[in-house]
Amino acid sequence: MIDESRQRGIGMTSQRTRERLVQRLREKGIRDERVLEIIRDLPRHLFVEEALASRAYDDTALPIGHGQTISQPWVVARMTEALLEDGIPERVLEIGTGSGYQAAVLARLVPEVYSVERIRPLATQARSRLRALGLHNARVRHGDGFDGWRAHGPFQGIVLTAAPGDVPEALLEQLDDGGRLVAPVGGRDAQELVRYRRQGDTLTREVLDFVVFVPMLGGVQ
């Protein structure tokens, strides 16, 4: 459960602090007001350890344990914006739940969110956070992200929050006709943020930006 005093918010989660973050995102090119509003309102400090809460509204990635991070807010906003550009998808698959923050952002916008996390303690924590925030349209499963979540596919949107060398074929197969897949792709030190669009049997690929993510690993732990 989320501590009630943390959920109410304290000094470092003031409206002014959150407004500064949104202003930074605007300055970096984020234009979707729906995304900006959710990032302003969503309590990011609840997705990090209490010792790091004072940095929760900095535009930076933060460690969440198990060698993983909560993504930089700009990255979350950019990927979400790219996913929504052609309209709000009905059903989205996220690979790499982590803290649950990206899933929470999506759940404020999308009717159904399905998220897969390979590290069991992170999946358990993220599930609890999402429930505590009343985001019951987001479901979290402990599993191998390379397999996706076929039982609930096909998906109109897929987002990866860890970087594979190439997008796994199983995920492309679960992308619905007209759907978009947004992912960092590349080696450990730098990746391209790419968006795939499916039209029938045709996949188009475009590079949106350059990013650095943790590598996408197979298996579970």
C-alpha positions as MATLAB code, in Angstrom:
seq = 'MIDESRQRGIGMTSQRTRERLVQRLREKGIRDERVLEIIRDLPRHLFVEEALASRAYDDTALPIGHGQTISQPWVVARMTEALLEDGIPERVLEIGTGSGYQAAVLARLVPEVYSVERIRPLATQARSRLRALGLHNARVRHGDGFDGWRAHGPFQGIVLTAAPGDVPEALLEQLDDGGRLVAPVGGRDAQELVRYRRQGDTLTREVLDFVVFVPMLGGVQ';
ca = [
       0.000    0.000    0.000;
       1.045    3.610   -0.563;
       1.666    5.582    2.612;
      -1.179    8.100    3.054;
       1.121   10.994    3.910;
       3.065   10.413    0.693;
      -0.121   10.195   -1.362;
      -1.377   13.515    0.005;
       1.906   15.096   -1.051;
       4.477   17.209    0.762;
       6.606   20.240   -0.020;
       8.630   18.845   -2.883;
       5.450   17.811   -4.710;
       3.970   21.312   -4.755;
       2.025   22.530   -7.769;
       4.850   24.947   -8.560;
       7.337   22.055   -8.714;
       5.113   20.139  -11.093;
       4.490   23.203  -13.257;
       8.248   23.672  -13.631;
       8.533   20.104  -14.920;
       5.745   20.650  -17.457;
       7.406   23.876  -18.616;
      10.688   22.007  -19.172;
       8.853   19.394  -21.239;
       7.247   22.112  -23.363;
      10.656   23.675  -23.910;
      11.931   20.283  -25.095;
       9.181   20.004  -27.685;
       6.299   18.131  -26.038;
       3.077   19.551  -27.483;
       0.275   17.138  -26.553;
      -1.643   18.938  -23.809;
      -3.326   15.704  -22.703;
       0.063   14.182  -21.946;
       1.343   17.320  -20.227;
      -1.740   17.523  -18.023;
      -1.361   13.925  -16.885;
       2.330   14.354  -16.099;
       1.450   17.492  -14.117;
      -1.230   15.691  -12.116;
       0.209   12.186  -11.670;
       2.120   11.825   -8.349;
       5.503   10.638   -9.669;
       6.928   10.697   -6.140;
       4.808    7.611   -5.387;
       6.728    5.618   -8.012;
      10.186    6.074   -6.450;
      11.725    5.260   -3.093;
      10.955    7.814   -0.408;
      14.640    8.780   -0.207;
      14.462    9.953   -3.842;
      11.080   11.676   -3.602;
      12.643   15.155   -3.552;
      13.955   14.462   -7.090;
      10.744   12.947   -8.432;
       9.815   16.042  -10.475;
      13.258   16.563  -11.965;
      13.427   15.674  -15.648;
      15.729   12.748  -15.029;
      15.681    8.964  -14.756;
      15.948    7.570  -11.226;
      16.922    4.114   -9.928;
      14.144    1.813   -8.744;
      16.280   -1.180   -7.784;
      17.107   -4.442   -9.578;
      19.295   -2.507  -12.036;
      16.254   -0.692  -13.453;
      15.158    2.948  -13.615;
      12.007    5.022  -13.807;
      12.290    6.760  -17.150;
      12.982   10.456  -17.552;
       9.638   12.346  -17.773;
      10.572   13.757  -21.195;
      11.033   10.199  -22.507;
       7.695    9.081  -21.059;
       5.978   12.111  -22.583;
       7.686   11.690  -25.972;
       6.820    8.006  -26.256;
       3.237    8.558  -25.119;
       2.795   11.463  -27.536;
       4.150    9.346  -30.394;
       1.767    6.527  -29.539;
      -1.268    8.848  -29.494;
      -0.453   10.952  -32.547;
      -2.912    9.151  -34.848;
      -5.625    8.787  -32.210;
      -6.127    7.083  -28.865;
      -5.697    3.304  -29.151;
      -8.274    1.051  -27.511;
      -5.759   -1.432  -26.117;
      -2.053   -0.878  -25.397;
       0.675   -3.352  -24.493;
       3.651   -2.112  -22.480;
       6.822   -4.175  -22.247;
       8.826   -3.394  -19.106;
       6.478   -2.223  -16.342;
       9.278   -1.146  -13.997;
       7.862    1.212  -11.387;
       4.491    1.358  -13.153;
       4.788    5.066  -14.018;
       4.500    4.726  -17.812;
       1.573    2.335  -17.367;
      -0.102    4.881  -15.076;
       0.306    7.655  -17.662;
      -1.171    5.416  -20.348;
      -4.023    4.275  -18.096;
      -5.184    7.896  -17.773;
      -5.544    8.050  -21.560;
      -6.256    4.573  -22.899;
      -9.219    2.279  -22.099;
      -7.092   -0.873  -21.601;
      -3.408   -1.179  -20.662;
      -1.575   -4.497  -20.409;
       1.953   -4.427  -19.027;
       4.561   -7.191  -18.765;
       7.471   -7.112  -16.291;
      10.170   -9.800  -16.068;
      11.260   -8.987  -12.472;
       8.652  -10.282  -10.036;
       9.160   -7.753   -7.170;
       8.797   -4.848   -9.607;
       5.639   -6.353  -11.099;
       4.158   -6.799   -7.624;
       5.017   -3.238   -6.537;
       3.702   -1.708   -9.765;
       0.439   -3.630   -9.494;
      -0.070   -2.305   -5.942;
       0.664    1.290   -6.972;
      -1.758    1.192   -9.874;
      -4.514   -0.235   -7.700;
      -3.886    2.329   -4.960;
      -4.295    5.093   -7.552;
      -7.551    3.570   -8.790;
      -6.143    2.709  -12.220;
      -8.005   -0.564  -12.565;
      -7.834   -0.501  -16.357;
      -4.096   -1.327  -16.171;
      -3.145   -4.973  -15.718;
       0.371   -6.171  -14.885;
       1.749   -9.654  -15.548;
       5.050  -11.185  -14.470;
       6.484  -12.677  -17.649;
       8.985  -12.482  -20.493;
       8.409   -9.320  -22.509;
       9.810  -10.937  -25.638;
       6.620  -13.028  -25.734;
       4.225  -10.085  -25.370;
       0.733  -10.942  -24.091;
      -1.027  -12.799  -26.906;
      -4.169  -13.560  -24.899;
      -5.170   -9.889  -25.002;
      -3.891   -9.000  -28.466;
      -3.862   -7.704  -31.044;
      -2.956   -4.290  -29.670;
      -3.524   -0.931  -31.323;
      -0.489    0.416  -29.458;
       2.688   -1.210  -28.121;
       5.410    0.597  -26.169;
       8.759   -0.811  -25.024;
      10.507    0.742  -22.035;
      13.738   -1.207  -22.494;
      15.890   -1.439  -25.606;
      16.171   -4.580  -27.744;
      18.741   -4.868  -30.514;
      15.765   -5.336  -32.827;
      12.038   -5.344  -32.090;
      11.035   -8.954  -31.329;
       8.994  -10.554  -34.091;
       6.394  -11.744  -31.559;
       5.596   -8.133  -30.668;
       5.273   -7.035  -34.277;
       2.887   -9.953  -34.821;
       0.707   -8.675  -31.953;
       0.439   -5.177  -33.456;
      -3.033   -4.639  -34.920;
      -3.728   -3.298  -38.384;
      -3.419    0.497  -38.118;
      -1.501    0.169  -34.857;
       1.697    1.883  -33.699;
       4.679    0.446  -31.849;
       7.134    2.820  -30.141;
      10.456    1.489  -28.892;
      14.095    2.346  -28.222;
      16.201    0.111  -30.468;
      19.957   -0.361  -30.406;
      22.975   -1.162  -28.245;
      23.619   -0.472  -24.571;
      25.058    3.036  -24.907;
      22.655    4.671  -27.367;
      19.514    3.812  -29.221;
      17.126    5.246  -31.768;
      13.571    5.887  -30.619;
      11.553    4.392  -33.458;
       7.883    4.141  -34.345;
       6.474    1.336  -36.439;
       3.088    1.626  -38.128;
       1.228   -1.381  -39.487;
      -1.001   -1.127  -42.561;
      -2.098   -4.638  -43.467;
       1.062   -6.658  -44.068;
       3.201   -3.526  -44.434;
       5.295   -2.097  -41.591;
       6.775    1.381  -41.884;
       9.567    2.528  -39.588;
      10.557    6.064  -38.646;
      13.216    7.394  -36.280;
      11.816    9.912  -33.785;
      14.804   10.713  -31.593;
      17.899    9.364  -29.872;
      17.659    7.948  -26.350;
      19.430    5.778  -23.778;
      17.513    2.932  -22.092;
      18.466   -0.154  -20.134;
      18.749   -3.199  -22.440;
      15.748   -5.448  -22.932;
      16.457   -8.881  -21.482;
      14.621  -12.146  -21.940;
      13.467  -14.626  -19.336;
      12.063  -13.881  -15.871;
      13.466  -13.444  -12.391;
];
